[in-house]
Amino acid sequence: ALAAAGPSTSVWVHDFHLRLVPSMLRARSLGVRIGMFWHVPFPPPSVFRICPWRKELLVGLLGADLIAFQTDDDVANFEACVREILGIATASQRPRIPFGDREVLLGALPVGVDAEKLAAAAARPETDVTARMLREKKAGAGIKPAPARSGIVVSLEPFDGLFCFDDLL
């Protein structure tokens, strides 16, 4: 996929376990726009400072053009970590961090559901019919132990046909 990437390509990186990917992509000089979404709470400097790789992790994240978090508190914690650990301050009112020859934009972009659409779907008469039908079905799922080489086997067969909500959405 990276072979086809160019200046008009946007790459979204999701979650903390990929925190070094933005700087790895930036190092390849592909000219792509890089966004990073951090799904879990970002710790304050007093906690983040405990990590022996704190500088490397922050620099890895700062390879992105945009770093998005769930809440304003997460943005503030990230800014504080960058300020206290890397000695870099934000550039303006709107959270931007100067990094090298560019600025990294920060933002709180919470992930959630469309509450109004969900409420409208719940208020439809056919939803009651579907809900009643689901209550009558017996279903379950489990995780079974398996040999280490084959990983975890997840049993989803009981759910076959259970989640058919196309008419509601």
Disulfide bonds with the S-S distance in Angstrom:
none
